[in-house]
Amino acid sequence: MDFPALVLSPFRLVAFALLLASAGRLPAQTARATVEPPTTVEALRTRLETRLNDPRFEGALWSAKVVSLRTGEVWFEREAGRLMSPASNSKLYTCALALDRLGSEARLETRVLGTVAVDAAGELQGDLVIDGRGDPGWNPRRTHQDFWQAFEPVVAVLRTAGVRRVMGDVVADATWFRMRPHGAGWTADDLNDYYGAEVSAVTLEENYVDLRVTPGKAVGDAAGLEVLQPQSGLRFVNHTRTTPAGGKANLVVLRLPGETQVDVWGEMPLGAKEELTEATVPRPAQWYAASLVEALRRAGIRVEGGARSLRWPEPSAVARAPVLLGTVASAPVRDLVTVIMKVSQNLRTDLLFAYLGEQRRGPDTPAWRTSEELAVEELEAFLQEKDLRPGDVRFEEGSGLSRNNLTSAAAVMSLLQFMAKHREAEAFRAALPIAGIDGTLRKRMKGTPAEGNVRAKTGTLRWAQSLSGYVTTAAGEPLAFSFLLNRYRAVHPRTGGGELDEVAVMLAECRVGETRPVAAHPLR
């Protein structure tokens, strides 16, 4: 649509710029450059109300709240008590719970056990048992190390214990977690993708393998398919084809739940760059056990038996392995929550959540109560103890992949305010992604006053977007904010994340609050 030439007063020019920006015809940065940032709380409220009332959000739901951390004054709220799907803002709760209950320096321990003592010849005349407790660190991919480096800590334990030969089996025992291999409320679609990989007390490479796909030598050839991690037990069927140069790569990977066959379909244009995709691994503890056998062989420790794995409700091997050969400690909880929040990693969240649930288990706890159920119970107890609007938090798992998790902006705000004064406030704040700098916000809000300033947790599901965290205004006022947006369908070039970014930038650039110097990137 073309607009006729107009001569506008400065006031009308501002209004016209806002109209174009709201219609998606003018970049938001242009509108911000034209309109002076708010200098009063009332002006900020009006600006936010105008944004959230835009016709493009008709049919969508908002829950929002902004509070000054200095005074506790509510600067803005919109349906703050409305229960919403928080998506990965759920991780704020899991990480806060872990820091509160465990402390930032706590570590998860994996016990290395033997069914008998090591004899004078260095032989273990029985089974070697790995007693998993949810350590997510068996993941050389994330640290850009060789695959076999994951097993060095166990190799070191066995060498210290004098083990030269294992006469029995290597058993990866994942029964300490009593739960289904997938989180409550996950959908069937989730189970095929890396973000829905199985939850297991013994994990490896976040329980999925990487696939490298390259075009064939001629049009019509099958594309090359390389599995980058060994020993997974998966069997691949390659249905791909090489297409004429200049086209677009398109790959589909399918593994049916419980199956080990992976079908790969799609097209790779001739001469195109390689594509990386992934496939989840069923029974990851078995993958770990098989890989550990090979790692021990490479280290010169012979294994005469095979590789086995156990998971609940199968009986544990731990009771039959009374000899402690050593332990392997995870990274500190401070580092675990940092990875969880920066990259929004679901498996690590659910491992930590299940671990917290097992801390609650007592001798009288029914065996059928799952780790996940106990973790939800522990979260509810935490919220009740700290008076953090427990009635507004209705979770069934910890990562936010469940579409049944519900909370409100008011409840998230209570948590953010509480954690800002918590003994672990520094660890909590440092774990959040920084706008334009790292994590899930590394490409967002660049070149705006929010860059290096906003620290916030993102959340994304098909019909749920969220952004909650901390920001300092241009006048130096520290704020906490939570914006939850559900049932919104963005029309290109807009995105749900972009809508939330714009309100975060609005907070960063406003000139409301106690005037004092604000350094460039004050929270970097």
LUMMAR-677181 format. One line per 3 residues: number of its first residue (from 1); their letters; for each residue x, y, z of C-alpha. Coordinates in steps of 0.1 Angstrom, whole numbers, plus 5000, padded with zeros to 4 digits. Each point is the difference from the previous one (the first is absolute). Layout:
<recs>
NUM> A> X:Y:Z  ...
</recs>
This chain:
<recs>
1> MDF> 5000:5000:5000  5014:5034:4990  4995:5031:5022
4> PAL> 4995:5035:4983  5026:5027:5007  4992:5018:5032
7> VLS> 5013:5030:5019  4998:4991:5037  5006:5019:5032
10> PFR> 5026:4985:5024  4972:4987:5021  4983:4983:4971
13> LVA> 5033:4987:4987  5005:4981:5032  4965:4986:4999
16> FAL> 5004:4990:4964  5033:4983:5008  4984:4980:5027
19> LLA> 4971:4990:4977  5024:4987:4974  5021:4981:5025
22> SAG> 4969:4984:5015  4989:4990:4965  5033:4984:4994
25> RLP> 5009:5024:4971  5027:5019:5019  5028:4983:5019
28> AQT> 4996:5003:5038  5035:5016:5002  4987:5029:4978
31> ARA> 4970:5006:5022  5022:5000:5031  5024:5025:4984
34> TVE> 4970:5023:4992  4981:4997:5034  5017:5013:5031
37> PPT> 5003:4973:5027  4976:5003:5030  5012:5021:5030
40> TVE> 4972:4991:5024  4985:4967:5012  4966:5012:4987
43> ALR> 5014:5006:4965  5017:4966:5000  4967:4984:5010
46> TRL> 4982:5017:4972  5027:4990:4975  4998:4963:5011
49> ETR> 4962:5000:5001  5000:5013:4964  5024:4973:4989
52> LND> 4982:4971:5017  4966:5013:4987  5011:5000:4964
55> PRF> 4974:4983:4977  5025:4974:4990  4997:4985:5034
58> EGA> 4963:4995:4997  4993:4964:5011  5033:4998:5018
61> LWS> 5005:5000:5038  5024:5021:5020  5012:4998:5036
64> AKV> 5025:5027:5009  5016:5017:5029  5029:5025:5006
67> VSL> 5013:5009:5034  5027:5023:5013  5026:4979:5019
70> RTG> 5010:5031:5019  4966:5011:5013  4978:4970:4994
73> EVW> 4976:5023:4981  4979:4984:4973  5007:5019:4968
76> FER> 4977:4980:4978  4977:4970:5001  4976:4984:4975
79> EAG> 4980:4970:5011  5029:4992:5023  4981:4972:5018
82> RLM> 4989:4982:4968  5013:4964:4997  5020:4995:4969
85> SPA> 5023:4975:4983  5035:5012:5010  5019:4977:4976
88> SNS> 5037:5001:5010  4994:5027:5026  4992:4969:5021
91> KLY> 5038:4996:5002  5001:5031:5022  4982:4979:5027
94> TCA> 5022:4969:4997  5032:5020:5001  4988:5021:5030
97> LAL> 4990:4968:5018  5034:4984:4994  5019:5030:5012
100> DRL> 4979:5003:5031  4999:4964:5009  5035:4989:4989
103> GSE> 5021:5032:4999  5021:5011:4971  5031:4979:5009
106> ARL> 4982:4966:5005  5009:4972:4975  4981:4969:4989
109> ETR> 5020:4969:5006  5002:4968:4979  5012:4970:5019
112> VLG> 5022:4974:4984  4994:4966:5017  5011:4965:4999
115> TVA> 4981:4968:5009  5032:4988:5016  5033:5015:5010
118> VDA> 5029:5003:4976  5025:4972:5006  5038:5002:5002
121> AGE> 5003:4994:4962  4978:5030:4992  4970:4979:4990
124> LQG> 4965:5008:5009  4984:4965:5002  4965:5013:4995
127> DLV> 4981:5029:4985  5009:5037:4997  4970:5021:5009
130> IDG> 4995:5037:4991  4975:5014:5025  4986:5030:4981
133> RGD> 4985:5030:5019  4992:5023:4970  5034:5016:4993
136> PGW> 4995:5017:4966  5037:5004:4995  5008:4969:4978
139> NPR> 4998:5023:4971  5032:5007:4980  4980:5016:4972
142> RTH> 4993:5030:5021  5037:5005:5009  5012:4992:4965
145> QDF> 5020:4970:5013  5005:4965:4985  4971:4976:5007
148> WQA> 5022:4977:5021  5010:5028:5023  4966:4996:5017
151> FEP> 5012:4968:5016  5033:5012:5013  4987:5006:5036
154> VVA> 4988:4964:5003  5033:4987:4985  5019:5021:5026
157> VLR> 4979:4985:5028  5007:4965:4989  5037:5007:4996
160> TAG> 5002:5014:5035  4981:4969:5013  5026:4978:4982
163> VRR> 4975:4984:4976  5016:4984:4969  4973:4976:4990
166> VMG> 4963:4997:5005  4989:4964:4999  4962:5007:5001
169> DVV> 4978:5026:4983  5001:5037:4999  4966:5011:5013
172> ADA> 4986:5035:4996  4974:5002:5028  4975:5028:4994
175> TWF> 4974:4988:5025  5006:5028:5026  4976:5021:4980
178> RMR> 4965:4985:5002  4982:5015:4971  4990:4995:4964
181> PHG> 5026:5007:4974  4982:5032:4990  4986:5028:5020
184> AGW> 4963:5003:5009  4980:5020:4975  5024:4996:4971
187> TAD> 4983:4993:4967  5007:4971:4976  5016:5025:4976
190> DLN> 5026:5010:5026  5015:4965:5003  5016:4999:4966
193> DYY> 5020:5032:5005  5032:5008:5020  4981:5023:5023
196> GAE> 4978:4970:5010  5028:4975:5005  4994:4973:5027
199> VSA> 5006:5009:5036  5024:4975:5017  5021:5000:5032
202> VTL> 5029:4989:4977  5003:5022:4969  5024:5004:4972
205> EEN> 5003:5029:4975  4966:5014:5012  4986:4967:4986
208> YVD> 5002:5007:4963  5025:4995:4972  5010:5025:4973
211> LRV> 4995:4992:4963  5020:5016:4973  4983:5000:4966
214> TPG> 5019:5009:4968  4989:5000:4964  5009:4971:4977
217> KAV> 5022:5003:4970  4972:5002:4975  4964:5009:4998
220> GDA> 4979:4970:5011  5027:4985:5022  4992:4994:5037
223> AGL> 5014:5027:5022  5029:4990:5023  4989:4993:5036
226> EVL> 5026:4999:5028  4993:4993:5036  5024:5021:5021
229> QPQ> 4998:4980:5033  5006:4962:5002  4984:4971:5019
232> SGL> 4964:5014:5000  4984:4968:4988  4979:5019:4975
235> RFV> 4995:4987:4965  4996:5026:4972  4980:4997:4968
238> NHT> 5010:5026:4975  4972:5012:4977  5017:5032:4990
241> RTT> 5007:5012:4964  5023:5025:4984  4982:5027:4981
244> PAG> 5012:5026:4974  5022:5028:5012  4985:5032:5013
247> GKA> 4971:4984:5018  4993:4999:5038  5010:4972:5023
250> NLV> 4971:4983:5018  5005:4971:5024  4975:4980:5022
253> VLR> 5012:4976:5026  4976:4975:5016  5004:4975:5028
256> LPG> 4969:4984:5013  4998:4999:5038  5018:4970:5014
259> ETQ> 5015:4990:4967  5036:5000:4989  4995:5005:4963
262> VDV> 5004:5036:4988  4986:5010:4966  5016:5030:4983
265> WGE> 4981:5017:4971  5007:5031:4981  5019:5018:4973
268> MPL> 5035:5014:4998  5009:5023:4970  5031:4991:4980
271> GAK> 5030:5018:5014  4983:5014:5031  5016:5003:5034
274> EEL> 4996:4972:5025  4969:5000:5022  5000:4989:5036
277> TEA> 4969:4984:5016  4995:4975:5028  4983:4968:5012
280> TVP> 4990:4992:5036  5012:4968:5016  4977:4976:5019
283> RPA> 5012:4986:5033  5030:5024:5002  5014:4980:5030
286> QWY> 5006:4971:4976  5018:5023:4977  5022:5012:5029
289> AAS> 5007:4964:5011  5010:4989:4965  5022:5030:4995
292> LVE> 5017:4996:5034  5010:4964:4991  5017:5013:4969
295> ALR> 5016:5029:5020  5014:4976:5025  5014:4978:4973
298> RAG> 5017:5031:4984  5014:5008:5035  5015:4965:5003
301> IRV> 4974:4987:5025  4985:4967:4987  4963:4992:5004
304> EGG> 4991:4963:4996  4963:5005:5004  4975:5022:4981
307> ARS> 4983:5033:5004  4967:5002:5018  4977:5027:5012
310> LRW> 4971:5002:5025  4973:5026:5005  4970:5002:5023
313> PEP> 4979:4980:5006  5026:4973:4993  5018:4989:5032
316> SAV> 5032:5020:5009  5034:4984:4999  5013:5023:5027
319> ARA> 4990:4979:5029  5021:4971:4986  5030:5023:4995
322> PVL> 5012:5009:5035  5036:5010:4991  5005:5037:4993
325> LGT> 5029:5004:4976  4996:5038:4998  4978:5028:4990
328> VAS> 4997:5025:4971  4987:5035:5009  4980:5022:4976
331> APV> 5007:5036:4994  4987:5022:5028  4963:5009:5000
334> RDL> 5010:5036:4991  5013:4987:4966  4971:4976:4995
337> VTV> 4974:5028:5003  5020:5022:4978  4999:4976:4971
340> IMK> 4963:4993:5006  4990:5036:4999  5025:5013:4974
343> VSQ> 4991:4975:4973  4966:4988:5014  5011:4964:5001
346> NLR> 4970:4977:5009  5017:4968:5009  5024:5016:5025
349> TDL> 4970:5018:5016  4981:4968:5004  5030:4982:5014
352> LFA> 5005:5026:5026  4963:5001:5007  4999:4962:5005
355> YLG> 5031:5002:5022  4982:5025:5022  4970:4977:5002
358> EQR> 5021:4971:5012  5014:5022:5028  4965:5001:5013
361> RGP> 4995:4962:4999  4999:4984:5035  4998:4964:5012
364> DTP> 4962:5002:5002  4995:5015:4965  4981:4976:4979
367> AWR> 5021:4983:4973  4976:5011:4973  5004:5037:5007
370> TSE> 5022:5013:4971  5030:5022:5003  4981:5026:4980
373> ELA> 4970:5000:5022  5022:5004:5031  5018:5029:4983
376> VEE> 4967:5018:4993  4991:4994:5037  5034:5015:5010
379> LEA> 4994:5030:4978  4966:5006:5015  5015:4998:5035
382> FLQ> 5027:5025:4990  4974:5025:4986  4978:4995:5031
385> EKD> 5030:5006:5024  5011:5032:4982  4964:5013:4994
388> LRP> 5006:5001:4962  4964:4997:4988  4999:4962:5001
391> GDV> 4964:5000:4987  5012:5015:4968  5025:4973:4992
394> RFE> 4986:4968:4987  5028:4979:4986  5003:4963:4991
397> EGS> 5037:5001:4988  5030:5023:5002  5011:5010:4965
400> GLS> 4968:5016:4987  4996:4976:4971  4967:4989:5015
403> RNN> 4971:5020:4986  4983:4995:5033  5024:5021:5021
406> LTS> 4983:5032:5011  5011:5031:5018  4993:5038:5000
409> AAA> 5021:5031:4995  4993:5009:5036  5014:4966:5012
412> VMS> 5031:5003:4978  5005:5036:5014  4998:4987:5036
415> LLQ> 5027:4974:4991  5023:5026:4983  4996:5024:5029
418> FMA> 5008:4973:5025  5030:4987:4981  5014:5036:4996
421> KHR> 5005:5000:5038  5008:4963:5004  5034:4988:5013
424> EAE> 5005:4985:4965  4988:5032:4982  5033:5003:4981
427> AFR> 4999:4965:4987  4964:5003:4990  5005:5033:4982
430> AAL> 5032:4989:4983  4983:4970:4985  4975:5020:4981
433> PIA> 5006:5007:4963  5012:5035:4992  4984:5019:4971
436> GID> 5022:5002:4970  5028:4982:5018  4994:4963:5008
439> GTL> 4976:4971:5003  4966:5001:4985  5001:5039:4998
442> RKR> 5034:5002:4982  4984:5011:4967  4972:5020:5015
445> MKG> 4997:5037:5009  5034:5008:4985  5007:5037:4994
448> TPA> 4974:5011:5026  5002:5012:5035  4991:4965:5011
451> EGN> 5032:4985:4986  5023:4990:5029  4973:5012:5024
454> VRA> 4970:4977:4999  5006:4967:5018  4970:4978:4995
457> KTG> 4987:4964:4994  4984:4993:4967  4972:4976:4994
460> TLR> 4986:4986:4968  4973:4975:4991  4977:5001:4970
463> WAQ> 4974:5022:5017  5020:5013:5029  5027:5026:5002
466> SLS> 5016:5014:5032  5027:5023:5011  5007:5007:5037
469> GYV> 5030:5014:5018  5018:5032:5009  5008:5033:4983
472> TTA> 5014:5034:5010  4983:5031:4986  5019:5028:4983
475> AGE> 4995:5020:5032  5017:4972:5020  4969:4984:5016
478> PLA> 5003:4962:5005  4968:4982:4989  4987:4965:5000
481> FSF> 4975:4991:4972  4979:4971:4987  4982:4999:4967
484> LLN> 4981:4969:4991  4982:4998:4966  4978:4971:4990
487> RYR> 4979:4992:4970  5017:5025:4978  5007:4993:4963
490> AVH> 5026:5023:4987  4998:5012:4964  5033:5003:4981
493> PRT> 5022:5019:5006  4989:5001:5036  5008:4972:5025
496> GGG> 4987:4993:5034  5035:5004:5014  5003:5033:4982
499> ELD> 4968:5013:5016  5015:4993:5035  5033:5015:4990
502> EVA> 4983:5033:4991  4985:5004:5035  5033:4991:5016
505> VML> 5017:5026:4980  4973:5025:5010  5009:4994:5036
508> AEC> 5037:5003:4994  4998:5033:4982  4974:5017:5022
511> RVG> 5013:5029:5021  4979:4991:5031  5015:4996:5034
514> ETR> 5028:5013:5022  5024:5019:4977  5035:4987:5002
517> PVA> 5027:4990:4974  4995:4967:4982  5031:4984:4986
520> AHP> 5000:4985:4966  4989:4964:5003  4996:5003:5038
523> LR> 4991:4963:5004  5024:4984:4976
</recs>
